[in-house]
């Protein structure tokens, strides 16, 4: 949805600029090679006088500041060429804040795209100013911000030179934007207490990069040029920010107390309504500039959105992602898992294996909440060592005894892009009669980036528990290559039949796996086409005796269009051997070998439009029968205040002589009054369980990182009628938090 405003107040600043790329070799048509271009530098100027965050760069300090030269270099659609619009950025600082002022010129400001006002909005669908700050100057980590023309903020932390992105991180920031006849202006103040850095008496240098997205043109560009497989938080290729002097961190201490009240009801005979009230707090202390201690007492996660329903048409476990902020912050430090790296086709991800999966803490196997006593987490860096320690205690519940969870993680950098690490995870019963119950996991991993474009990932893990038998080991080795044209990878993996990480996740045990892929990403001169990506995947699974259990051969092509849309065509040929009778989609299939194939076509429409969506259809054989699946979603955004998503999944199956359907339907409504007041409604219907799940959430941000939540969650059986179905559980919760910084 376009944002339109008139220009008022002082005009944009026009000061002498620094031509940071003036000496860069250019081809005859003006293109540069992003991989060999020198890294630009920008000098921060100490602010004289106060800076009002009002979206107007009219203070004298801005006019005196050094600036970028206005030329960003495209990463798409024309890698290496200058951006189509000028972007001029200046940086100031004082003892309290780092200030960033940006003039984003645009010849058609009435066509700016803003998909929403909520925090952590979908940045891929929006015009944005991106900011990545490496305040440690280790060329590995970054604080990341993406600001849209309406002033909404996406913030995150990145680790290991863009390998891990922690989207749940939140830091205090003040932003004001203004759309005018020359484009739009962003004025930003980031408190020094939000940015971790080493104090020094002399001048400091930080790593920094800026990006800009012009959504209607599907154009991404960067101040420090990057190859098209990278993003702005690739800090080993960032520019530098100089001139910072006399910076101090302060105490870096904050406390966030909360109070909640809840009422739980249902229509189950013999149960009475329950009222509950709780209070607790979270404490955060920067022990050192690079080491943070988090404490939580009587932790509450009642404001968290409910899980998405899933239809399981496999014989393996489903993965449900973590959504609770306490566990997500610094999640990259606690990760030992199968690796999924942006723009690398690895064939696996943490959805297949994680040695530590925090959802096992505070949630039962049936996804019911287990009361939390409290916990502590120490995470960050000590010298060249990245460390993470976590201790959590749960209380007795109807489904589980009280338990203690302990995690220890250490990872050492070998070079700027390579590391080795160790991890230990322990789950111990603490209720009477359960103290002898435990599960322990041990792991080691090594990750290397070689020759600029190659990554090598590996791990070994082992589990132990009372009465454990069988092969309790797991190991993986993966090598992948990605450059602007080619991507290829191969993976070998072993998971024993006795391997059981009770505080982790593994979707398939007692197996050996080999995966390989080869693909290309040419950019042919075809009207309306940005890129064509043909690929071939080969996937084999065997049992521990090397007897083939599963095989999948897939070939496909993805076509990326200039408007951001994507069309994918794929055919896969599969083989499955069932050694024992196995239930698939609720139907028990007999022992035997099954060969079947299917075709799939999918299209993702550009998310930068007011009406967008995706649709995917597949059909073919399925074990001893056939399956036709259609899924998709439709997103309607009448304005940047309102968005409505409709999502569906329809499966028509003929399996084991039975014909049936398995359907999911959901609707999500998001309304943002402004960047501080939000209403979210999420309704899901699962035909296979005949349940309607509703989640309504009002969120008011009354101060930085301080919230008021009012949440209604309901699960209803609708076997007979949507309106007369039995309520299985209904909870109304109010929660208030307030951040106090010292």
Secondary structure, DSSP 8 states (H G I E B T S, - for coil): -EE-----SS---------TTTTS---TTS---TTTS---EEE-EE--S----SS---SHHHHHS-B--B--EEEESSTTSB-SS-EEEEEEE-SSEEEEEEEEE-TTGGGEE----STT--GGGS-EEEEEEETT-SSS-EEEEEE-TT--EEEEEEETTTTEEETT-----EEEEEEETTEEEEEEEEETTTS-----SSEEEEEEEEEEEEGGGTEEEESS---TT--TT-GGG-EEEEEEES------EEEEEEEEEEEEE---TT---EEEEEEEEEEEEEEETTEEEEEEES---TTS---------SSS--------HHHHTTGGGG--B----TT---S--TTTEES--GGGSSB-TTS-B--EEEEEEEEEEETTEEEEEEEEEE---SSS--EEEEEEEEEEEEETTEEEEEEEEEEEE-STT-TT-EEEEEEEEEEEEETTTEEEEEEEEEEEETT--S--EEEEEEEEEE-SSEEEEEEEEEE-TT---TTSEES--SEEEEEEEEEE-B----TTEEEEEEEEEEEEEE-TT--EEEEEEEEEEEEEETTS-EEEEEEEEEEEEESS-EEETTEEE-SEEEEEEEEEEEEE--TTSSEEEEEEEEEEEETTEEEEEEEEEEEEEEETTEEEEEEEEEEEEEETTEEEEEEEEEEEEEEESSSSEEEEEEEEEETTTTEEEEEEEEEEEEETTEEEEEEEEEEEE-SS-TTT-EEEEEEEEEEEEEEEE-
